[in-house]
Amino acid sequence: MSILNDKEIPIGLGMALSQNLDAMKVFASMDEKARHRIIERSHHAQSKSEMQSIVTDLIR
């Protein structure tokens, strides 16, 4: 099963991760608690650029 098929991952986060393979690898390697924090943060994103920033922060 792909990490992006997880029902908990918001579609916007999944789309942003699919456009940044390095960030997707980091997200996939996180423990459940860390992934949950990113998911929660993504629920508050107000725009596409804000979501992309959340994803980009994963590789900084």
N, C-alpha and C positions, 0 to 999 in steps of 0.2 A: 504494500500500500504506500502510495506517495504521501509525503507530509502535507502536500498542498491539497489533498483530497480530504483532509481532516475536516469534519463538520464544524469544528470550533473556529476555524480560520476564516475571518471575514473575506469576502470576495476581493475587496480592494487591496488587502494585504497580500493575498495570494497572487493577484495580478502583479503587484509591485515586486514581490519576491521572484516571480517568474521572469521578470525583466532584468534581474540582477543575480546571476548565478553564484557569485561569491557570497552575497548576503544569504541566498537560499541555503548554501552549504553550512554557513554559520548557524542559521536558524535551525536547520535540521539536526545539527550536532548539540544543540542546547538541551539541557534537562527540561523536564515538563514545567517546572516552576518558572524558569527563565522564559520559555516560550509563552507561557500564560501572561507574564508581565508585558511582553511585546504585543500580544493579542489585545490585552486591556488598553495599552497605549494607543493601538490602532483604532479602537472604538471611538476615541476622542478626536481623531484626525478630521479636520474640517475641509480639506482640499486634497487634490491629487498630489500637489507638491509637498504637502505636510506628510502624506503617507510615504512618498518617496524618501523624504528626509528620515523617517523612522527606519526605513529599510537601509538606507545608506549608513546610518549610525551603527548598524550591526558590523560593518567592516572597518570602522575607524578605530 
